[in-house]
Amino acid sequence: MRFIEHALCGGSILAFAISAPASAQEQAEPQEIIVTAMKRESTVLKTPAALSVLAGDALKDQGVNSAADLQNVVPNVNISTGRDGLQVAIRGVSSTDTSSKGSQDIAYNIDGAYVGRGFARSGAFFDIGRVEVLRGPQGTLYGRSSTGGAVNVVTNAPKLDAIEGYARLEYGNFDAKRGEAAFNLPLSDIAALRVSGTFNDRDGYSKPMDTTIVDGGQTYSFDKSQARARNDQKDAAGRVSLLIAPGDAFEARLTATVGHQGGAGSTYALESQLQAHNDTGTAALRTLTNPVPAYLDADFQIYDASIKARAGGIQFDLLGSYQNFRFRQQGTQTNDVAANANSKVEPTFSPTAFGPAFQFYLQRSRSVTKQIELRASNENPGFIDYVVGANLYEEKNDESGLTWNAQIDAPLDQSQYYYYAGPVNTTTQKSYGVFGQATVNVSDRLGVVGGLRYTGNKLVRVGTFTLPFNFGAGFPPPPYPDDAGNAICTYPNDCVGGLNNGREKDHKLTWRLGVNFQATPTDLVYASVSTGFKPGGFNDYDPTVGGIGNYKPAYLTAYEIGYKGRPLSGLTLSSSAFYYDYSDYQVNSIALFPNGQQALFTDVVPVQIYGLENEASYALGPQTTLSTSFSLLHSEYKNFVTGVNRFVGNGIDFSGAAVDLAPKVFVTAAFDHAFDVGSDARIKLHGGIKYSGAYYLSDFGDGVRYRQKGYTRSDANITYEVDGGRYSLQAFVENIENKVQRTSFVTGSYFGGSYGGVGNNAPGALPDNYLAFYTTAPRMYGVRLAYKF
């Protein structure tokens, strides 16, 4: 009943928007944006799907400086950034397995090429033409790993008819220095070149503080100068794109994007500091000092080739992509190193004494992705509009994710670093798909949609997983034999242990059925039933088989009805209602098995999600626009028992609980106004605000749920333009409230203290400085100078 009441409230808000006075509507209609979300060109209002589009020129005005900022302006989108990079949730659908064998629930594409690793998603976000966010499963046209939707980043292509470009410089707090530039050069009547680049240099906002640790009667003190500020930014990237178009029947685009990411890397926030400072500012993000060096060192190269050819009324599209990501990161523990006071498992090298240690991970990987897709579609609208195609995808990921400990009294002595645990693997994922989708235009106003896709997947992991030797009295100092007893394991070399091989193979048929009704030339009503999935995988140990066991693919069936159009002059409106039957939802968590073994385990459980979404843009005047969105969301696990002890008789029932990162209410509003100053200058004002209801973050192993309370986030900027916008100066502030929000938890084990975690754990089992979360960024402000020609 409460959800229905919220829905009626949302309807009242929309009715109020539609009943605005007619005098405010006497404007020219806004220009249509061409999108390719359905794998063929269409306008936003002619695309029968829940779709939000952000034009590249307006991204910075809306406060979107990175892919993570999309969550501030797009309904029902939540994005977390942390150790494993960018993770996207749409309408509560997200992935909990970020390992090399895991797959995403949201397809993230750059110029049509899928990017599967979270750490590889943010480096190429510059010189953007538009961003398309599709909400709902896209299993027919996008295939695997689009269970909850897709994010399409479309970069600017070369132009044959103009010498043009731009340059932007920015300076802001945290000594932020940023730049971006692009230059478009026609080479001839049939060829053009576009060169663009960006750099970001910003100090970290998670600053260390003086730290004193008392353990076993000993006191250890560390000055904040012994560690670097984290969550900084030191990156640069460039792109070269060549367009060859000898005529309307053929064009080819070749693109190379390269970049580097550096700095001290990301880290998490201590719950004790967040609470002490009411989640506000950099004081809430201070961390405990860890002298072990932290760094990020990553390089990427993306090479894409796309061809469009037209013959006999058919358009052929060919896309090929090669992606190479090399990733190296040493991330250090920045919470309480005495956290294991109740279960001493981390030794100092003494025959009898156990004590705290600085824990850190050394993560090294190289991910190589190859993919190709061929599509055919009708060139001109007809009785049947169709897209058919096939694709191949292969990702090979060499990874070494080892956790080490440094002695607390000699944290910089690498010869004394002792190994804890970790994998050294090569994981290969291969996929192929054959698909087709068609709209039969029964009349000028009515179209019936049908789509089908067959996908095959193969997952193979070859490698080892090393556990430390049995902790106890009398163990030797490093270097020491690994658990296999036949190798020497010293930092920073890989530690080779027992076999960690696994494989899984599956196939899936996904489909879409729908109907589109063009009520008027500017009003579309649509309804659809669609499916999406992501591949299955394997658990390193499954008690039902006594060894490695497979789990099945995630599968979702979505029912959606929507409207998009212009009910009044100057008003653009998009509304949808949806229901998800997520019969097979994959949840990854730690588990203890009857044989005493403990490992990550993926359960496949049923989930139900339904909701309403509304987006509106209203032209109040020639240079004044009000944009809003209002969304309601309900989610729950239908039958889910979890907890670390669920296989030994003490599970925790999550049935009826909401899924993570799924706020019930989401509202945005933005106001844009411009006015002329003299004959050749104008001032542009922008203000935006987002309200998100509360949502949960879960530690499924310990049965603890952490509640992020509802919040607002506001942005504003003022821009002075001259010479028709050729020169501009902008002052901006983002996150005016200076509040940060928790986006994923890092440590939650056995914590039920002042934070109010909900579970079966005794309060105060771990010290206050142990619980930690990754969060959003604090307030950012500065100035931007831009020139375009």
Secondary structure, DSSP 4 states (H G I P E B T S, - for coil): -HHHHHHHHHHHHHHHHHT--GGGG-SPPPPPPEE-TTSS-EEGGG--SEEEEEEGGGTGGGT--SGGGGGGTSTTEEEEEETTEEEEEETTB--S--STT---SEEEEETTEE---GGGSSTT--SEEEEEEEES--TTTT-TT-SSEEEEEEEPPP-SS--EEEEEEEEETTTEEEEEEEEEEE-SSSEEEEEEEEEEEE--SB-EE-EEEEETTEEEEE-GGGS--BS-EEEEEEEEEEEEEEETTEEEEEEEEEEEEESS----EEHHHHHHTTTBTGGGG-EE---S--EEEEEEEEEEEEEEEEETTEEEEEEEEEEEEEEEEEEE--S-TTTTTTS--SB-SSSS-B--EEEEEEEEEEEEEEEEEEEEEESS--SEEEEEEEEEEEEEEEEEEEEEEEETT-TT-GGG-EEEEEEEEEEEEEEEEEEEEEEEESSSSEEEEEEEEEEEEEEEEEEEEE-PPPP-TTPPPSSEE-TTSSSEE-TTS----EE--EEEEEEEEEEEEEEEEEEETTEEEEEEEEEEEE--EEEEEETTTTEEEEEPPEEEEEEEEEEEEEEETTEEEEEEEEEEEEEEEEEEEEEE-TTS-EEEEEEEEEEEEEEEEEEEEEEEETTEEEEEEEEEEEEEESS-EESTTTTTT--EE-TTPPPTT--SEEEEEEEEEEEE-SSSEEEEEEEEEEEE--EEEEETTTTEEEEEPPEEEEEEEEEEEETTTTEEEEEEEE-TT-B--EEEEEE-TT--STT--BSS--TTSS-TTT-EEEE----EEEEEEEEE-
